[in-house]
């Protein structure tokens, strides 16, 4: 087995060094396998590339120019197109993989074709953040109604032939691209397997403006994803559709009513996320012509 670790990044000078440092510490006990790291830069202007170059002697590392089109989907696909591995591991520049992540993921991919690691939230986040956002993918895959489960893009591993057969990530999605990818691979016939032995320390956003914009973008893209599935499988009446994202007017009213009563950072972080999500659903319903209720 040869493994290609793929990291798509954009202006991650603040964090990418910690991720590359973690990769340089990986325990690797299989002498018959090799691995490489491919950084797909999506157009950074903050010195990210200079930090990456510092690790070229410590890691088998390639830096790929993936600036022709914005978004992690395009960047990951560009990296996959030059990968020499028959196995692909995707992770993000602002997270930190555990020291045995590579070996655990690689071992899992000797048994399964499509896997996802466990996420951990205490190491990189103040307590109020993960109390306000929850801990997705800490004990299982993320479930979206009774549709296919999914996992965050930072945690995925897949055989390259399957990635290619599914045409990689959909470049029409800049957000929720990992959900779309997971669903499409599973619809192709390959289940997604959770690997709790492989761990990634996940970083949440801590700035309230960033929290709001992320929630808004994700909610809007969830409507885009629903509309895409409607159009993609319109003639296939046996294909189950994902749950329709719906604006909850009671939730929106509750948020507006309770804004003056927010007590601490956890309350404010949770309020900001849920408010951004509801407004993102409204924006998505308008943009993609889907009834919001």
Residue pairs with C-beta under 8 A, 6 or more apart in sequence:
1 30
1 32
1 33
1 85
1 86
1 87
1 106
1 109
1 110
2 33
2 34
2 35
2 36
2 84
2 85
2 86
2 87
3 33
3 34
3 35
3 36
3 85
3 87
3 88
3 89
3 102
3 106
4 35
4 36
4 37
4 38
4 79
4 80
4 83
4 84
4 85
4 87
4 88
4 89
4 160
5 23
5 35
5 36
5 37
5 38
5 89
5 91
5 102
6 38
6 40
6 76
6 79
6 80
6 83
6 88
6 89
6 90
6 91
7 16
7 19
7 37
7 38
7 39
7 40
7 79
7 90
7 91
7 92
7 93
8 40
8 42
8 66
8 72
8 75
8 76
8 79
8 90
8 92
8 93
9 16
9 39
9 40
9 41
9 42
9 44
9 48
9 75
9 92
9 93
10 41
10 42
10 43
10 44
10 48
10 70
10 75
11 44
11 45
11 46
11 48
12 44
12 46
12 48
12 93
12 94
13 44
13 46
13 47
13 48
13 50
13 51
14 94
15 93
15 94
15 203
16 39
16 48
16 51
16 52
16 93
16 94
17 51
17 54
18 96
19 91
19 92
19 93
19 94
19 95
19 96
19 97
20 37
20 51
20 52
20 55
20 58
20 59
20 61
22 96
22 97
22 98
22 99
22 101
23 37
23 59
23 97
23 102
24 55
24 58
24 59
25 99
26 97
26 99
26 100
26 101
26 102
26 103
27 99
27 100
27 102
27 103
28 35
28 102
28 103
29 103
30 103
30 106
33 106
34 60
35 60
35 85
35 102
35 106
36 60
36 61
36 62
36 83
36 84
36 85
37 55
37 59
37 60
37 61
37 62
38 61
38 62
38 64
38 79
38 82
38 83
39 52
39 61
39 62
39 63
39 64
39 79
39 93
40 64
40 66
40 75
40 76
40 78
40 79
41 48
41 49
41 52
41 63
41 64
41 65
41 66
41 67
41 75
42 66
42 67
42 70
42 71
42 72
42 74
42 75
43 66
43 67
43 70
48 93
49 63
52 61
52 63
53 63
55 61
62 82
64 78
64 79
64 82
65 78
66 74
66 75
66 78
66 79
68 74
69 171
70 174
71 171
71 173
71 174
71 177
72 153
72 169
72 174
72 177
73 168
73 169
73 170
73 171
73 172
73 173
73 174
73 177
73 181
74 169
74 171
76 90
76 153
76 168
76 169
77 168
77 169
77 171
80 88
80 160
80 163
80 164
80 168
83 160
85 160
86 159
86 160
86 161
87 106
87 109
87 157
87 158
87 159
87 160
88 157
88 158
88 159
88 160
88 163
89 102
89 105
89 106
89 156
89 157
90 153
90 154
90 155
90 156
90 157
90 158
91 97
91 154
91 155
91 200
92 153
92 154
94 203
95 124
95 154
95 200
95 201
95 202
95 203
96 123
96 124
96 200
96 201
96 203
97 199
97 200
97 201
98 120
98 198
98 199
98 200
98 201
100 197
100 198
101 117
101 198
101 199
101 200
104 117
104 195
104 197
104 198
104 199
105 115
105 117
105 157
105 195
105 198
106 157
108 115
108 157
108 193
108 195
108 197
108 198
109 115
109 157
109 158
109 159
112 191
112 193
113 158
113 159
113 162
113 190
114 156
114 157
114 158
114 159
114 162
114 185
114 186
114 190
114 191
114 192
114 193
115 156
115 157
115 158
115 192
115 193
115 194
115 195
115 198
116 137
116 141
116 151
116 152
116 155
116 156
116 157
116 182
116 192
116 193
116 194
116 195
117 151
117 155
117 157
117 195
117 198
117 199
117 200
118 137
118 138
118 139
118 155
118 194
118 195
118 196
118 197
118 198
118 199
118 200
119 135
119 136
119 137
119 138
119 152
119 154
119 155
119 199
119 200
119 202
120 138
120 199
120 200
120 201
120 202
121 129
121 130
121 135
121 138
121 201
121 202
121 204
122 130
123 201
124 201
124 202
124 203
124 204
125 202
125 203
125 204
125 206
126 206
126 265
127 266
128 264
128 265
128 266
128 269
129 204
129 205
129 206
129 266
129 269
130 204
131 266
132 265
132 266
132 267
132 268
132 269
132 270
132 273
133 204
133 269
133 270
133 273
136 142
136 152
137 151
137 152
137 155
139 196
140 149
140 194
141 149
141 150
141 151
141 192
141 194
142 149
142 150
142 151
142 152
143 149
144 150
144 179
144 242
144 243
145 242
145 243
146 243
147 183
147 240
147 241
147 242
147 243
148 182
148 183
148 186
148 187
148 192
148 242
149 182
149 186
149 192
150 178
150 179
150 182
150 183
150 192
151 178
151 182
151 192
151 194
152 178
152 202
153 177
153 178
153 181
154 200
154 202
155 198
155 200
156 178
156 181
156 182
157 195
158 185
162 185
162 188
162 190
165 188
166 181
166 184
166 185
166 188
168 181
169 177
169 178
169 180
169 181
170 177
170 180
170 181
170 184
172 228
173 180
173 221
173 224
173 225
174 217
174 221
175 217
175 218
175 220
175 221
176 218
176 221
176 222
176 224
176 225
179 222
179 225
180 225
180 228
182 192
183 229
183 242
185 192
186 192
187 239
205 211
205 214
208 268
208 269
208 272
211 269
211 272
211 273
211 276
212 272
212 273
212 275
212 276
213 276
214 276
215 272
215 273
215 274
215 275
215 276
215 277
215 280
216 276
216 277
216 279
216 280
216 283
217 280
218 277
218 280
219 245
219 276
219 277
219 278
219 279
219 280
219 281
219 283
219 284
220 280
220 281
220 283
220 284
220 287
221 284
222 245
222 280
222 281
222 284
223 245
223 281
223 284
223 285
223 287
223 288
223 290
224 284
224 287
224 288
225 242
226 241
226 242
226 243
226 244
226 245
226 288
226 290
227 288
227 289
227 290
229 241
229 242
230 241
233 239
233 241
244 290
245 281
245 284
245 290
246 281
246 292
246 293
247 278
247 281
247 282
247 285
247 292
247 293
248 278
249 293
251 274
251 278
252 275
252 278
255 271
255 274
255 275
255 278
258 271
259 271
262 268
262 271
281 292
282 292
284 290
285 291
285 292
